[in-house]
Amino acid sequence: MQGGTLRLNKAMRSIIPWIALALCLSLGSCAFLSGSHATERRNPATNPDERFWRAVEKADVVYVGETHDDPAHHEYELELIHGLLGRNMKFAIGWEMFDETQQSSIDAWASHKISLEELLAKTDFQKSWGIYSPLYEQILRTTEKAHVKNLALNAPPELVRKIARAEPLTLEEMAMLPSGFVADAGAYKNFVALIGEHPGVEETDRRRYFDAQNVWDQTMASRILEFKHRYPKVKLVVLTGRDHVSGGYGIPFYLRQKTDLKQLVLFPKGRLDFGLGQKAV
């Protein structure tokens, strides 16, 4: 998936693959979390397991900010899902790894019209995301068995590539652009801090890459809003790159512009760490 070869922090690699020599965008980009962090303090007298699940239960949207090529993060996600199932929480899974045009294929798989293998082939999943971990497929099998809904969140990759390259959009592509969100100066400053300084990258280039990043984040925020409008009592667990939910500006930032849903961000460190690194938004 990642087309960039720049030397970046492991958690940031996927945010700027387009700044590589070919300036090619990937599907797996990421951006950072909301301004008013409220990190829960650890109380030795409180069972961390209970505190963790209480925080998860209260949230309307739970993000898992993964590093795509870290197997421990996928183990965390699978364990979280098993924990949710074991506690009989009603939830769905939102995937950065599928774009919104692929939802019909996901629905066809969920209704047993196609097999999982056919779904992965139709969406080119193995080439784009399966290379990171076989546990993605295990998560899909687990949710299918438990009748948990899966939601495609991301923007189509070609749409984002065109924006990053300042290429003209078709009327159909323009209609797919998210609307009603505001990307402020702080969001841009945060984005520039994430991608760092790179020789030969002009300000106009950075602005285009920022616009492309926002299409990812705002599209995912829009899809979450649509889902919660249809299923207000179903918790949505979002699997996404950590840069989409970190630093005060990613998906949670845009979601807060349109709703007061309770959002919780989890940053995996391996197996469930019972609240270490969690952020209430």
C-alpha positions in Angstrom: 0.0 0.0 0.0 2.6 2.5 1.0 4.3 4.1 -1.9 6.7 6.3 0.0 10.3 5.5 0.9 11.0 8.5 3.0 12.6 7.9 6.4 9.8 8.6 8.9 8.7 7.6 12.3 7.1 4.2 12.1 3.7 5.5 13.2 3.7 8.2 10.5 4.9 6.4 7.4 1.5 6.0 5.8 0.5 9.7 6.2 2.7 11.0 3.4 3.6 8.3 0.8 2.8 10.8 -1.9 5.9 12.9 -1.0 8.0 10.1 -2.3 9.7 10.4 -5.7 6.5 9.4 -7.5 4.3 11.5 -5.3 1.9 8.6 -5.2 -0.9 8.4 -2.6 -1.7 5.2 -0.7 -5.0 4.1 0.9 -3.6 3.9 4.3 -2.8 7.4 5.3 -3.5 8.7 8.7 -3.8 12.3 10.7 -3.8 13.1 14.8 -6.6 13.6 17.9 -8.7 16.2 19.4 -7.8 19.3 21.3 -9.3 18.7 24.7 -7.7 15.5 25.7 -9.0 14.0 28.9 -6.7 11.2 29.7 -8.1 9.0 32.6 -5.7 8.9 35.5 -4.8 5.5 36.9 -6.2 4.8 40.4 -4.4 1.9 42.2 -7.6 1.2 44.1 -9.5 0.7 40.9 -9.4 -2.4 38.8 -7.9 -1.3 35.5 -9.8 -4.0 33.6 -13.1 -2.6 34.9 -12.2 1.0 34.2 -11.2 0.1 30.7 -14.4 -1.6 29.8 -16.5 1.0 31.6 -14.9 3.7 29.3 -15.5 1.5 26.3 -19.1 0.9 27.2 -19.8 4.6 27.7 -18.4 5.6 24.3 -20.5 5.9 21.1 -17.5 5.7 18.9 -14.3 3.8 19.8 -11.2 4.3 17.7 -8.3 2.0 17.7 -5.3 4.0 16.4 -3.1 1.3 14.9 0.3 1.2 13.3 -0.6 -0.7 10.1 2.5 -3.0 10.1 2.6 -3.7 13.8 1.2 -7.3 14.4 0.7 -6.5 18.1 -1.8 -3.8 17.2 -3.9 -6.3 15.2 -3.8 -8.7 18.1 -5.1 -5.9 20.3 -8.0 -5.2 17.9 -9.0 -8.9 17.8 -8.8 -9.2 21.6 -10.9 -6.0 21.9 -13.6 -7.5 19.6 -13.7 -10.7 21.6 -14.0 -8.7 24.8 -16.9 -6.7 23.3 -18.6 -9.9 22.2 -18.0 -11.5 25.6 -19.7 -8.6 27.3 -22.7 -8.6 24.9 -22.1 -5.1 23.8 -23.9 -4.1 20.6 -21.3 -2.8 18.1 -20.2 -2.6 14.5 -16.7 -2.3 13.0 -15.7 0.7 10.8 -12.8 0.1 8.5 -10.4 2.6 7.1 -9.2 -0.4 5.0 -12.3 -0.3 2.8 -13.5 2.7 0.9 -17.2 3.7 0.6 -17.5 2.4 -2.9 -16.8 -1.1 -1.6 -19.7 -1.2 0.9 -21.9 -3.1 -1.6 -19.3 -5.9 -1.7 -19.2 -6.0 2.1 -23.0 -6.2 2.2 -23.0 -9.0 -0.4 -20.5 -10.9 1.7 -22.5 -10.3 4.9 -25.7 -11.6 3.2 -23.7 -14.7 1.9 -24.0 -13.8 -1.7 -20.2 -13.9 -2.1 -17.5 -15.6 0.0 -14.9 -13.8 2.1 -12.3 -14.8 -0.5 -14.4 -13.1 -3.2 -14.8 -10.0 -1.1 -11.1 -9.7 -0.6 -10.5 -10.3 -4.3 -13.1 -7.7 -5.4 -11.7 -5.1 -3.1 -8.0 -6.0 -3.8 -7.7 -6.2 0.0 -4.8 -8.6 0.1 -2.6 -6.5 -2.0 -3.5 -3.2 -0.2 -3.9 -4.3 3.4 -3.5 -8.1 3.8 0.2 -7.6 3.5 0.2 -6.0 6.9 -1.4 -8.8 8.9 -3.5 -12.0 8.4 -5.5 -10.9 11.5 -7.5 -8.5 9.4 -9.1 -11.5 7.8 -9.5 -13.2 11.1 -11.4 -10.1 12.4 -13.7 -10.3 9.4 -14.4 -14.0 10.0 -15.0 -13.3 13.7 -17.5 -10.5 13.0 -19.3 -12.5 10.3 -19.8 -15.4 12.7 -21.1 -13.0 15.4 -23.4 -11.2 12.9 -21.5 -7.9 13.6 -21.9 -5.3 10.8 -18.8 -4.0 9.0 -18.7 -0.5 7.6 -16.5 0.8 4.8 -15.3 4.3 5.9 -12.6 5.6 3.6 -12.6 7.8 0.5 -11.9 6.1 -2.9 -8.1 6.2 -3.5 -8.3 7.7 -7.0 -10.3 10.6 -5.7 -7.6 11.4 -3.1 -4.8 10.9 -5.6 -6.3 13.4 -7.9 -6.7 16.0 -5.2 -3.1 15.5 -4.1 -1.9 16.0 -7.7 -4.3 18.9 -8.4 -6.0 17.0 -11.2 -9.5 17.9 -12.3 -12.4 15.9 -10.8 -15.3 14.6 -12.6 -18.8 15.7 -11.6 -19.3 12.3 -9.9 -16.1 12.7 -8.0 -17.0 16.2 -6.9 -20.2 14.9 -5.5 -18.3 12.5 -3.3 -16.4 15.2 -1.6 -17.4 15.6 2.1 -18.9 19.0 3.0 -19.7 21.1 6.0 -16.3 20.6 7.8 -13.8 23.3 8.7 -10.0 22.7 8.5 -8.5 25.4 10.5 -5.0 26.8 10.7 -4.2 24.5 13.6 -5.1 21.5 11.6 -2.7 22.5 8.8 0.1 23.3 11.3 -0.4 19.9 12.9 -0.2 18.2 9.5 3.0 20.0 8.6 4.5 18.9 11.9 3.5 15.3 11.1 5.1 15.2 7.7 8.2 17.1 8.7 10.5 19.0 6.5 11.4 17.4 3.1 13.7 19.0 0.5 11.9 20.0 -2.7 8.4 20.0 -1.2 6.9 23.4 -1.9 4.2 25.1 0.2 1.7 24.5 -2.6 2.5 20.8 -2.6 1.9 20.6 1.2 -1.4 22.4 0.8 -2.5 19.8 -1.8 -1.4 16.9 0.4 -3.3 18.5 3.3 -6.4 18.8 1.2 -6.0 15.1 0.3 -5.6 14.1 3.9 -8.7 16.0 4.8 -10.7 14.1 2.2 -9.7 10.9 4.0 -10.5 12.2 7.5 -13.7 14.1 6.6 -15.1 11.2 4.5 -14.6 8.8 7.4 -16.2 11.3 9.8 -19.2 11.6 7.4 -19.6 7.8 7.1 -19.5 7.5 10.9 -22.2 10.2 11.2 -24.4 8.4 8.6 -24.0 5.2 10.5 -24.8 6.6 13.9 -27.9 8.4 12.5 -29.2 5.0 11.2 -28.0 3.0 14.2 -27.8 5.4 17.2 -27.7 2.6 19.8 -24.9 0.6 18.1 -21.4 1.4 19.2 -19.0 1.9 16.3 -15.4 0.5 16.7 -13.2 2.2 14.1 -10.0 0.5 13.0 -7.7 3.1 11.5 -4.1 4.3 11.4 -3.1 6.2 14.5 -2.4 9.4 12.7 -6.1 9.7 11.7 -7.0 10.0 15.4 -4.0 11.6 17.1 -2.6 15.0 17.9 -5.9 16.9 18.1 -7.0 16.9 14.5 -8.2 13.7 12.7 -11.5 12.1 12.4 -12.6 12.9 16.0 -11.9 16.6 15.3 -14.2 16.7 12.3 -16.8 14.5 13.9 -17.1 17.0 16.9 -17.9 19.7 14.4 -21.3 18.1 13.7 -22.2 16.0 16.8 -21.7 15.6 20.5 -21.2 11.8 20.3 -18.9 10.4 23.0 -15.6 9.4 21.4 -12.8 7.3 22.8 -9.4 6.7 21.2 -7.3 3.7 22.1 -3.6 3.5 21.2 -2.5 -0.2 21.3 0.7 -1.3 22.8 0.1 -5.0 22.2 -2.6 -6.9 24.1 -5.3 -4.9 25.7 -3.6 -2.5 28.1 -6.7 -1.5 30.0 -6.7 2.2 29.3 -3.0 3.0 28.9 -2.8 5.5 26.1 -6.6 6.0 25.9 -8.1 9.4 25.2 -11.6 10.5 25.8 -12.7 13.1 23.3 
